[in-house]
Each structure stands twice: as C-alpha cells, then as structure tokens.
Amino acid sequence: MMTKQIYFCILAALAFVLMGQVAFIPVTLSGLWGVVWLTLVWRYSKHRINPFPKLVLVLFTLLSLGLIYINYQTLLGVEAGVAFLSTCLFAKSLEAKNTRDLLIVFNFALFVSASLLLHSQAFWMAVLVFASFVMCLMGLYRIQTSSFNNNTISSNQLKQDIKQIFKFVGIATPFFILLFIFFPRLPPLWSIPIQKDRATTGISDRMSPGDIAELSQSSALAFRVVANMYQLPSRNELYWRALVLDEYDGTTWTSSFFNQQVKNIQSNSHSVPYQYLPADEQANWIMGLEYSIPQGRYLQLYQDDSIRPTRLIKRNQPIQMQWLGRTSAESVSLSPRQLEFNIRFKQDSDKKAQQLAHELFEQNQQQPEKYIQAVLSWYRKNGFVYTLTPGTLGGDRIDQFLFSSRKGFCEHYASSFVMLMRYVGIPARVVTGYQGGQLAPDGQSWEVRQLDAHAWSEVYLNGKWKRIDPTAMIAPQRIDTGMQDYLAEDQTVWGDNQTQAWRVQQFKLLKNMRIWSDYLSYQWQSKVVGYDAEKQKNWLARLGLDSSYGYAVVLILGIGGVLMLYVGFYWWRQSRRQEQYQRIIFKFQKQLPKHLQKYPAETFHSWIKRLSLLVEDQQPFEKVIVLYQKIVFLEQKNGSDIHQFRKLLKDCAIALKQSQKTCEHAEK
C-alpha cells in the first residue's frame, strides 16, 4: 500500500527525472510536468496520497502527448522518445495505489532515469541519474520492509534507509569496476542523430555587431584541446577557426556558397597531432587551430578551412586533428566571380568610410601592404576603445563606428577593417572563431571558453589569404594574455555602468567555479565516458594483457577474489560479534563427533547434561554448567573465569575421548 515514505521516494525520483530533462525538452512540457510535480508535493504536505481521479490522469496524458507531438512532430526518436517514457512514468505515478503499481513505478523509473543519458553523458547528468537510482532503490527497499506500517517519516529513518542502500551499492561497486575495466568493450553499434532545428551555443553562422561581445561575457567552456602545447604556437598565435563570413548586407555578415566546396589536403611529416573535445556534444562545426585537418570519419574540410561534420551526431569522444603548421598557407587562385564577391559593398552607404579608404590608399601609393599598415595605424591613433558594451549602431554602421562612437568589440574592428579593404578593391573577409585560451588545472590540456570568442580579418595578398587582426592594435593584451586575464585586469572593458563592479566580481567567481567544474567534467568524459575499446586495449597492454583470454582470466580471478574477500570479511565480522565464551564453546563443539554436537533446539545446560551421561567423572561437566550460568546470566566475564571456563571444557573433551576409547575396547 502507498505510504508517506514510498510517496516521498516517488516524488524525489520524479524530481531528478524532471531536472535531467529541463535543458532538453520544450518549456511547455517541462512546465506541465513541473505543475504536476508541485501538485504532488502539495498533496504530500496535506497527507493526501491517494490516487488521482481517472479523468485527471487521462487529461494529463493526452495533453503531454499533444505537446510532444507539436514540438517534435513525432513520438519516436531520442528527444520525443524519452519525453514519451517520462510522460508514462508521471502518469503511472498518479494512479499508483497498490504494491504491484509501486513496483512498476520504481522499476520503470530506473529505466527512464537511464534513458536520460541519451540526452547527455556529462558528469552532472550522471549525478542526477545516480540520485534517481538511489531513490528508486530506497522505494523498493521500503516496500520490502515491515516498517511501512509507520506513516510518519523522520530524518533518522531516511538516514538509515540511505545508509542501507549505499551499503548495497558499495557491495556491488567492486564488481562493476571489474566489469567496466576488463569486460571486452564493443564499438558503437549506432550513433544518436541530432535534431536539425536544435539550437547550439557558441559561434553562429552569421555575425551582427554585438553578437560576439555578448558571447564573450560567458565563462562557459567552448572546447578543450589535449596536446603537447609546446609543439603548438604561442598563445597570441592560437586562432581557433570556425568559419568564414564574406557576405555583408549592411547589418549582418553571412557565409557565401563559395565556402561550401570540399577541400582535400593531406597531412605532412611535420604535422602535429592533437585532440579536440567540444563541450557541446552537438556542435555544428569544429574550431580547429588554423591550418588543421580532421582525422574523424564524419568530418570534412571546406574551402574556407572550416571543419564541419557530414552528418550531425552526438560526439562524446575526442576528435583527432592534425595541425599542418603556420607556414602551410597554400596559394589560392580566386576566380573572377570570387574576386568580385570579396570586394563587394554597397556604393550608396558609409560614404565617409569610403572617402577615408581612398585617401589612405592614395597616400600609400596604392600599395596594399602599406595601405594595410596605414589603416591599422589610423585605428591606433584615433582613440578607439575596446569594450563589451559598445552601444547600438544604426543607419551607416561603418561610418558611425569609425567617426562617432569609436567603441567596439572584435567584430566591430574586423567588420570595419574588411570594408575599408573592399572600398579600395582589396579582397577581404571576416573569420569567426576563438582566440587564446588557458592551461587546465592539471596542466595536461588547454581550455578555450566562450569568452575567448573572437573575430578577425583575412586579406587576399599575393595569391594567399593573410590573417590581419585589427583588435591587436586596439587591445594587444587581449591577444597576448588572453581574454580571461584581460577581463580580470582591465575593468574598463565591462563598460561604465553601475553594475561594473558586480560584473567583475561575478566573472571572477564564475571563472573559478567553471574551471574546476569543467575540469571534473573533462576527467569524467576522458576516464569514464571515453573509455572505449582502443583505450581499454592500450591500458591493459601495460599490464601485459594482449588477448581476450587474458581479459577473461583476470575478470574471473578478480570476481573470485572479491567474493573470497567478502566471505572472509563476513566470517571475521561474525567472529568479532561473538563473545569470547561463545568462541570457546564453538571450538569445543568442533572437536566432538557429529552425534555429540549441540542440537539447534538444545540449550547449553541440557547439552552438557547429555554429554555428562557418557562419562564416569561428571564433576567437570557440573562445574562448567555452573560457570556458564555465572558468565552469561550474572555477566561476570573477567579473565580468570574465562580461563577457567576454557580449562573445564578442555577437561570435558578429554573425558569424552577417554570414554569413547573405553567403549571401543569393550566392543572388541
């Protein structure tokens, strides 16, 4: 029957299932489930734990299924399927009334909790799944105990239940670890597709003024690189490339169709391998170091040197990459149409910027290299400010930025610089991605965060695309020391509003919390989630195991060893629980033939009396009975009495042996 203890376990399990799905299901659906859960909590507080009416159950189920179908257009697939299972779990919880229903609810909740890992295998999700697992086991444990007759719930009772459940889990943990390490791991039998309209965080395929500035206020991890950083460029040369934006409509930069062509480049003998691990399992493209090529099966390099998956799947494993080196920039022959496209601009807008470009170009004898340096010097000499709060631009945006506000973030400088190039006929384009990063706490990997998001320019010179970063002229510390240190050191970047101090403190707090949280998640991903067949083979090879037979032998021996350890511990614990006099009696009994040993229903007094009838001298037997009563009932357990008790039982054993020998001689 339903009790408050079981009801509490159901509420807790449902809460963990709901928390695990909030980030992945539509707001309408999570809101509906949240209302239902709060209603259950209210009924729990009012001691109303009876089942809901059938009408409420039907309405909830139909409404949930309707919302699932409206949002996903199906009841199948990862997101829709898990939401459908969760709906069934909530519905069953609303109608549960007898023991059979409760068993179904908790066992089904175990299955639904495990299905949450289809959404994400991050550490925080594993914690939620484990918490739900514990509450389900607690509910099943409460069903099997007689203490359900008590309808009150106390903190001590909860502690005892949790202690008991963790004891069970602790017993099973060594077996789980052995199976995890040594059981042969199979390659993935399928991949989980990503919903096409699923929004992802980070760099987008378009850029408007303020987009990257807003992104750079987040300390969330973007991706992690595992490599020998001494073989990679220095921090100021770490440009992690996302994609090229070369089409501008006066407001927004987008990527043209020229960039969608496949590009094939082979690695060379000087290439440096590294591993790329995205924080978002569903990222739309890979931010590789400039002039990198992917080694992944579903990854493709394109003409703009962007790296994108050929099909969107969840990736929990690091992506193998090869950096070809900074000098690997190849000569690129642009067609007349491509040249025209990369110098395109609106003739009737930003007149002052066009005039400035032509004046500087003429002053430098129309030489592109000198003109580029002149433009960068013009930025440096005219009081431009690097800030996260540049304000809103309208109308002729380039003119307003260059001659009015002169406050901007990297996208403002990259965008205006590209247009100044195009005004004089030099092909140029914007590149988005990330710049810099910092070493992880373990010193073994490199972390790049959303606040490292960056935009820079590329200019077509001498048949090659050359990177030009105008931000380095305005805020060189941003490039040299990294955005994280720059934000902490130069508080003016946040702007002059009243919340500046709060933002600085919030950034410092979030930075430290994020660093250690992301490091923990990385260890979880690399050591647990990423423990695949290849890693298992490499790790076990260090132990000298290079065959499946070796794995099996170690696995069997390990399980046998754990079982023997448990048996030995149980025996030791049972022996420790016995009183000293009980161990003396047990040792005495083992010396006797089976027919002389104590019967289960026999008391010590009657047992010794029975044995005394077999000998002539019954005095030791009578004394040991008296001493036993003194030790047990009067609780006189001093050392001398225990020693005397052991001596008397030894005399009894000798007397019984002599009696048996006498009987044997008489029979002969």
Secondary structure, DSSP 8 states (H G I E B T S, - for coil): ---HHHHHHHHHHHHHHHHHHTTTS-HHHHHHHHHHHHHHHHHHHTT--S---HHHHHHHHHHHHHHHHHHHSSS-SHHHHHHHHHHHHHHHHHH--SHHHHHHHHHHHHHHHHHGGGT---HHHHHHHHHHHHHHHHHHHHHTSGGGG-----HHHHHHHHHHHHHHHHHHHHHHHHHHHHS-----S---B--TT----S--SEE-TTHHHHHTT---EEEEEES-GGGS--GGG-EEEEEEE-EE-SS-EE--GGGGSB------TT-EEEEEEESSTT-SSB-EESSEEE--TTEEEBTTS-EEESS-B---S-EEEEE--GGG-------HHHHHHTT---TTS-HHHHHHHHHHHHHTTT-HHHHHHHHHHHHHHTT-EE-S------SSHHHHIIIII-EE-HHHHHHHHHHHHHHTT--EEEEEEEE--EE-TTSSSEEEEGGGEEEEEEEEETTEEEEE-THHHH-HHHHHT-HHHHHHH-GGGG-SSTTHHHHHHHHHHHHHHHHHHHHHHHHHIIIIIT--HHHHHHHHHHTT--SHHHHHHHHHHHHHHHHHHHHHHHHHHHHHHS-HHHHHHHHHHHTS-GGGS--TT--HHHHHHHHHTTSS--HHHHHHHHHHHHHHHS----HHHHHHHHHHHHHHHHHHHHHHHHHHHHH-
